[in-house]
Amino acid sequence: MISQTRPILVAVDFSDDSRAALAWASDLAACAGAPLSVVHVVHEPAQKPGYYRRDPDDVVRPMEDVAREMFEAFLQDMRAALPAVHPLQQAEVILVKGLPSNRILEAAQTIDAQHIIMGCRGHTSLPQLLLGSTADHVAHHAPMPVTVVKAPRAATGDAKTGAAGKND
């Protein structure tokens, strides 16, 4: 049973899958009357510790500053896309640095989340197979339910254009 006092935590990375996860979590929170918390983890890659360049003309800036701007823009877009979803309009926003899976679990514990919802890109590269995905790690280690949401994908055709494949 879903509690009306304990928050639902949704982890986002600005991908299409995290957009779908945020929409799904917002709907669940609205149906249950539960609060919503949204977390983004700034993960510093070893080759660029502490700094990030958003576009080629941008100066190099601290990753956390750029991530904060991207997080705010992401939430603004989602709130505009889902204006009737009350929990998203008043969601607690959490921005932390570190390894995503660990920080998501820590945030869930800190706020006493009743449920974690997150997107999954479904990468299948060798490092993913050896190390496991963030969603897999969170699902295996969380003491509360975890729901993984995927954005709808075109059944056939080119992912970028949506055009059906043809033999030319």
C-alpha positions in Angstrom: 0.0 0.0 0.0 1.3 3.5 -0.9 1.7 5.9 2.0 0.4 9.5 1.7 3.2 10.8 3.9 6.4 9.1 2.6 7.8 10.5 -0.7 8.2 8.7 -4.0 11.8 9.3 -5.3 12.4 9.6 -9.0 16.0 9.7 -10.3 16.6 11.6 -13.5 19.5 11.9 -15.9 17.7 14.1 -18.5 17.3 11.3 -21.0 14.0 10.3 -22.7 13.7 7.4 -20.3 14.1 9.6 -17.3 11.4 11.9 -18.8 9.1 8.9 -19.0 10.0 7.9 -15.4 9.3 11.4 -14.1 5.9 11.4 -15.8 5.1 7.9 -14.5 6.2 8.8 -10.9 4.2 12.1 -11.0 1.1 10.2 -12.0 1.7 7.6 -9.3 2.2 10.3 -6.6 -0.9 12.1 -7.8 -3.0 9.0 -7.6 -1.7 8.1 -4.2 -1.6 11.6 -2.8 2.1 11.1 -1.9 4.8 13.7 -2.1 7.4 13.5 -4.9 11.1 14.1 -4.7 13.3 14.3 -7.9 17.1 13.5 -7.7 19.8 14.1 -10.2 23.4 12.9 -9.5 26.3 14.8 -11.0 28.8 12.0 -11.9 32.3 13.2 -12.5 34.0 11.2 -15.2 37.7 10.5 -14.4 38.9 12.2 -17.5 37.2 15.5 -16.7 37.0 15.8 -12.9 35.1 18.8 -11.6 34.5 20.6 -14.9 32.2 20.3 -17.9 31.7 22.1 -21.2 28.0 22.2 -22.2 28.7 23.2 -25.8 31.9 23.9 -27.8 31.6 27.7 -27.4 31.0 27.5 -23.6 33.8 28.2 -21.2 34.8 25.3 -19.0 32.7 25.5 -15.8 32.2 23.4 -12.7 30.1 20.4 -13.5 27.7 21.1 -10.6 26.9 24.5 -12.0 26.1 23.2 -15.5 24.2 20.2 -14.0 22.1 22.6 -11.9 21.2 24.6 -15.0 20.3 21.5 -16.9 18.3 20.1 -14.0 16.3 23.4 -13.7 15.6 23.4 -17.5 14.6 19.8 -17.5 12.2 20.3 -14.6 10.8 23.5 -16.2 10.1 21.5 -19.5 8.5 18.6 -17.6 6.3 20.9 -15.5 5.2 22.7 -18.7 4.4 19.3 -20.3 2.5 18.1 -17.3 0.8 21.2 -15.8 -2.0 19.3 -14.2 0.2 17.0 -12.2 0.3 18.6 -8.8 3.1 16.5 -7.2 5.6 17.6 -9.9 4.8 21.3 -9.5 5.7 21.0 -5.8 8.4 18.3 -5.9 11.4 18.4 -3.7 14.5 18.8 -5.9 17.8 17.1 -4.9 21.1 17.6 -6.6 24.1 15.6 -5.4 27.5 14.6 -6.6 29.0 11.1 -6.7 28.4 7.6 -8.1 24.7 7.6 -9.3 23.6 4.3 -7.9 25.1 5.0 -4.4 23.8 8.5 -4.3 20.3 7.5 -5.4 20.2 4.9 -2.6 21.5 7.4 -0.1 18.9 10.0 -1.1 16.1 7.4 -0.8 17.3 6.5 2.7 17.7 10.2 3.7 14.1 11.1 2.7 12.6 7.7 3.8 11.3 7.1 0.3 8.7 4.5 -0.1 9.5 3.8 -3.7 12.2 4.6 -6.2 11.4 5.2 -9.9 14.0 5.6 -12.6 14.6 5.3 -16.3 16.8 2.8 -18.0 18.5 3.4 -21.3 19.1 -0.3 -21.8 22.8 -0.1 -22.8 24.3 -3.4 -23.5 28.0 -2.6 -23.9 30.7 -4.7 -22.3 31.3 -2.3 -19.4 27.6 -2.4 -18.7 27.7 -6.2 -18.7 30.7 -6.3 -16.4 29.7 -3.5 -14.0 25.9 -3.6 -14.3 23.7 -0.6 -14.9 22.7 2.0 -12.4 19.1 0.8 -12.5 20.2 -2.8 -11.9 22.4 -1.8 -8.9 19.6 0.3 -7.4 17.1 -2.5 -7.9 19.3 -5.0 -6.2 20.3 -2.9 -3.2 17.2 -0.8 -2.4 15.2 -1.9 0.6 12.1 -0.5 -1.0 10.3 -1.2 -4.3 12.1 0.0 -7.5 10.3 0.6 -10.8 12.3 1.0 -14.0 10.5 2.9 -16.8 11.5 2.9 -20.4 10.4 5.6 -22.9 8.4 4.3 -25.9 10.6 3.3 -28.8 9.6 3.0 -32.4 9.1 -0.7 -33.3 10.9 -0.3 -36.7 12.8 2.3 -38.5 15.5 4.8 -37.8 15.6 6.0 -34.2 16.5 9.5 -35.2 14.0 10.1 -38.0 11.4 7.6 -37.2 11.4 6.5 -40.8 10.8 2.9 -41.7 13.8 1.0 -43.0 14.0 0.6 -46.8 16.2 -1.3 -49.1 17.6 1.2 -51.6 
